[in-house]
Amino acid sequence: MATKAKQKMTWTQEEYQELAKSKEPPRPVAKNCFRAFLVGGLICIIGQALMELFIRVFGFTEKTAGNPTVAVLIFISVVLTCFGVYDKIAQWAGAGSAVPVTGFANSMCSAALEHKSEGIVLGVGANMFKLAGSVIVFGTVAAFVIGIIHLLIGMGR
């Protein structure tokens, strides 16, 4: 008799999944989509405003204004991540803050901040490489170094 009662208490995986799904609160999909659209759109508007600033004030062309615009957006994202603001925005906005280049910068900076106690190479460097992929990080750093070298060579003329 005890074995029969014990068998009745054991749930199948499907029964457990059904129970878990019934207890799960409903997801506000429309609200989440609106928030993502709002924040992602706001980031894009800021990017467009920065691009217009570089074109009109600093005399860049449409082609050349993209690079400093992206650099400024990345810088803003990293600063906001360091102060803990970007994570709060991301928690509220969801994918809207994760899709643009600022989300990538946030994920890189977060990994660096989280593992800084382990040292620069094994903590910050290794965990940034894990997260972003060595090719992407190496390409970005290499482009920066080559840009500095190009600038220094150009100044010597």
C-alpha positions, 0 to 999 in steps of 0.5 A: 500500500505504501508503495502505491501511494509513493508511486502516485506522489511521483510526477512525470516530467510533463505533469511538473512542466504543466504545473510550473507553467500554470504558476508562472506569471504571464509575460507582458509581451506588448509592454516589453516590446514597447520598452525595447522599441522606445529605448532602442529607438532613443539610442538610435536617435542619440546616434543620429544626433551625434552623427549630425553634430560631427557633420555640421560642427566638425566638418565630417562627411556622412561617410566619415562621421560614422566612426566617431559616432560609434566611438562616442556611443561606446564611450557613453555606454561604458561610462554608464555601465561603470556607474551601474546606470546601463544595467538598470536601463537594460533591465527595464528595456530588455532587448532594446538596450542589448541590440545596438552597439551600446549593448555590446560595449556594456557586455564587454565592460561588465565582464571587465568590471566583474573580473578586475579583482583577478588581475588585468590579464587573467581577469579582465582580458581573459573574461572579455575574450570569453564573452566577446570572442577573441576575433572581435576584441583583437580586431577592435584593438588592432584597428585602434593601434593601427589608427594611432600609428597612422595618425603618428606617421601622418603627423610626421609629414 
